[in-house]
C-alpha cells in the first residue's frame, strides 16, 4: 500500500514505512495496515520474525501533524490506532526487530521502543517530542522508556523533549544494538537470519516472560496515556503547538 512497503522473505515479514519526503510520518491508513500486518503475523507459518524499518534515512517522525489545522484531525481514534500497534508488537509471540536509521520521534519513537530488539545506526536519534506541541507521550512510551532507562532519564526525555543519539541511547540501555555506518545493514540482516532460524517456541515463551516482568503495567499505561492525551487534544495549547510546528516557530503556551 502507499506509504508502507510489505514483503515476506526467508521467514521475515518486512514492514517498511515509505514516506521519505515526510520523514515517514504515519497516516491513519498506514497505522491501520501496520497493525493488521502485525496481528496477522501471529498465525502465519511463513513468518518467524518481523522487521520494522523506515525508508530514505529516517525511521519515522511520528504522526503527521502537517497543515494549518492539524489539531482538528486528531482525536481518540488517533490514540487507538497507536495503541493497537503497540499491543500488536508486544503481544506477538514472535520477535519484532526495529531497524532505526535516522530519526525516530513521537509515536515513531514509541513504536521502535516497543520492539523486542532495536538496532540503531550512528545517525539514529530517539525523541519524545510530544511536549513540544503541548501533548504527552503515548504509544506506551511512559512505560517502555522508564522500563529501559529509569524514571529520571524518562522524565528528561518526556518533559524536555531532548533527543538521544545512537551512542547515548545504547549506553543508556534504550536500544539493544549499535551498528556502524558501514555494517548497519549487515547487522540487521544477520540478526534477522539468526532469529528466523532460531527456536520459535523458546522465543515466544521468553518474550512473554520478559514483557510480563518489565511491562506488566503496559495496558494501564496505554489507558492513562489515552485519557490524558484525549484531554490535551482539546486544549488551546495543543492547537497552538501544532500550528507553531507547521509554521516552524516557537509556540507560546498559556495553559489553556
C-alpha positions in Angstrom: 0.0 0.0 0.0 1.0 3.6 -0.4 3.4 4.6 2.4 4.1 1.1 3.6 6.2 -1.5 1.8 5.3 -5.0 2.8 7.4 -8.0 1.9 8.0 -11.5 3.2 11.3 -13.2 2.6 13.0 -16.2 4.2 10.8 -16.2 7.3 11.0 -12.4 7.7 8.0 -10.1 7.4 9.4 -6.7 6.4 7.3 -3.7 7.1 9.0 -0.5 5.8 7.4 2.9 6.3 7.9 4.6 3.0 7.1 8.4 3.0 10.6 9.8 2.9 9.5 13.3 1.9 7.7 13.4 5.3 10.3 11.5 7.2 7.9 8.5 7.2 5.3 10.3 9.2 2.5 7.9 9.9 -1.0 8.4 8.4 -4.2 6.7 9.6 -4.2 4.3 6.7 -0.6 3.3 7.4 -1.3 2.8 11.1 -4.3 0.5 10.3 -2.3 -1.6 7.8 0.8 -1.8 10.0 -1.3 -3.1 13.0 -3.2 -5.5 10.7 0.1 -7.0 9.4 1.5 -7.4 12.9 -1.7 -9.0 14.1 -1.9 -11.3 11.1 1.7 -12.4 11.6 0.7 -14.4 14.7 -1.0 -17.1 12.5 1.4 -17.1 9.5 3.6 -20.1 9.3 5.9 -18.3 6.8 6.7 -15.6 9.3 9.3 -16.3 12.1 10.4 -12.7 12.8 9.1 -9.2 11.9 11.2 -6.2 10.9 10.0 -2.6 11.3 12.1 -0.1 9.3 11.9 3.3 7.5 12.9 4.3 4.1 15.0 7.3 3.0 17.2 7.9 6.0 14.5 8.1 8.8 12.6 5.6 10.9 9.5 7.7 11.5 8.9 11.3 12.6 5.6 10.1 14.2 2.1 11.2 13.5 1.7 13.5 10.6 0.9 16.9 12.1 1.3 19.0 9.0 -1.3 21.5 7.9 -2.7 24.7 9.5 -5.5 22.9 11.4 -3.7 19.6 12.1 -5.1 19.5 15.6 -8.6 19.1 14.2 -7.7 15.9 12.6 -6.5 14.3 15.9 -8.9 12.6 18.3 -9.2 9.5 20.3 -9.1 7.4 17.2 -5.5 8.5 16.6 -4.6 7.2 20.0 -6.4 4.0 19.5 -4.5 3.4 16.3 -1.2 3.9 18.0 -2.2 1.7 20.9 -3.3 -1.0 18.6 0.2 -1.1 17.0 1.9 -1.2 20.4 -0.3 -4.1 21.6 0.3 -5.9 18.4 4.1 -5.6 18.7 4.3 -6.6 22.3 1.6 -9.3 22.1 3.0 -11.0 19.0 4.6 -14.3 20.1 7.4 -13.8 17.5 10.4 -11.4 17.7 9.9 -7.9 16.4 13.1 -6.0 15.4 13.3 -2.3 14.7 16.0 -1.0 12.4 16.4 2.6 13.2 18.5 4.6 10.7 17.7 8.2 11.3 15.1 9.9 13.4 12.5 8.0 15.5 10.2 10.7 17.0 6.9 10.9 18.7 4.8 7.7 18.1 7.6 6.6 15.8 9.9 6.5 18.8 7.2 4.8 20.9 6.8 2.1 18.2 10.5 1.5 17.9 11.0 1.1 21.6 8.1 -1.3 21.9 10.0 -3.7 19.7 12.0 -6.6 21.2 15.3 -5.7 19.7 16.3 -2.3 18.3 19.3 -1.8 16.0 20.5 1.8 15.8 22.7 3.2 13.1 25.1 6.1 14.0 22.7 8.6 12.7 19.7 7.3 14.7 18.1 9.5 17.2 15.2 8.9 19.6 12.9 11.8 20.5 9.7 12.0 22.6 8.7 15.3 21.0 5.2 15.4 22.4 5.7 18.2 24.9 7.0 20.5 22.1 3.4 20.7 20.8 1.6 20.5 24.2 1.0 16.8 24.3 2.2 13.9 26.5 4.0 10.7 25.4 1.7 8.0 24.1 2.2 4.6 22.3 3.2 3.1 25.7 6.3 5.2 25.9 5.6 6.2 29.5 6.1 2.5 30.3 8.6 1.3 27.8 11.1 4.2 28.2 11.0 4.1 32.0 11.4 0.3 32.0 14.6 0.7 29.8 16.3 3.8 31.2 14.7 4.5 34.5 12.4 7.3 35.8 15.0 10.1 35.8 16.0 9.7 32.1 12.5 9.0 31.0 11.3 12.3 32.6 14.2 14.1 30.9 13.2 12.8 27.5 9.5 13.4 28.1 9.5 16.8 29.8 12.3 18.4 28.0 12.0 16.7 24.6 15.7 16.0 24.4 16.8 13.6 21.7 19.1 10.8 22.5 21.7 10.0 19.8 22.5 6.4 18.9 25.5 6.1 21.2 23.8 7.7 24.1 20.7 5.6 23.6 22.8 2.4 23.5 24.8 3.4 26.6 21.5 4.2 28.5 20.1 0.8 27.6 17.3 2.2 25.4 18.4 0.1 22.4 19.8 -3.4 22.1 22.3 -3.0 19.3 24.5 -0.1 18.0 25.9 -0.7 14.5 28.5 1.2 12.5 27.6 3.2 9.4 29.2 0.5 7.2 27.7 -2.5 8.8 24.2 -1.4 9.8 22.5 -3.4 7.1 24.7 -6.5 7.7 24.0 -6.3 11.5 20.2 -6.1 10.9 20.3 -8.9 8.3 22.4 -11.1 10.5 20.1 -10.6 13.4 17.0 -11.4 11.3 18.6 -14.6 9.9 19.6 -15.8 13.3 16.1 -15.2 14.7 14.3 -16.7 11.7 16.4 -19.9 12.2 16.0 -19.9 16.0 13.6 -21.8 18.2 10.2 -20.2 17.9 8.6 -21.8 21.0 11.6 -20.6 23.1 11.4 -17.1 21.7 7.6 -16.9 22.3 8.0 -18.1 26.0 11.0 -15.8 26.6 9.2 -12.7 25.1 6.1 -13.3 27.2 8.1 -13.8 30.4 10.3 -10.7 29.9 7.4 -8.5 28.9 5.4 -9.7 31.9 8.3 -8.9 34.2 9.1 -5.4 32.8 5.9 -4.2 31.1 3.3 -5.7 33.3 1.6 -2.3 33.6 1.7 -1.5 29.9 -2.1 -1.9 29.5 -2.7 0.6 32.3 -0.1 3.0 30.8 -1.8 2.9 27.4 -5.1 3.7 29.1 -3.6 6.5 31.1 -2.0 8.0 28.0 -5.3 7.7 26.1 -7.2 9.6 28.8 -4.5 12.3 29.2 -3.9 12.7 25.5 -7.7 13.0 24.8 -8.0 15.8 27.3 -4.9 17.6 26.0 -6.1 17.4 22.4 -9.0 19.7 23.3 -6.8 22.4 24.6 -5.7 25.7 23.0 -2.1 24.8 23.9 -2.1 21.9 21.5 -3.8 23.9 18.7 -1.0 26.5 19.2 1.7 23.8 19.4 0.7 22.1 16.2 0.3 25.5 14.3 3.7 26.6 15.5 5.2 23.3 14.4 3.8 23.8 10.9 4.9 27.4 10.8 8.3 26.5 12.1 8.2 28.9 15.0 8.4 28.6 18.8 4.9 28.0 20.4 3.5 30.2 23.1 1.8 28.1 25.7 -0.7 29.7 28.0 -2.0 26.7 30.0 -5.4 26.8 28.3 
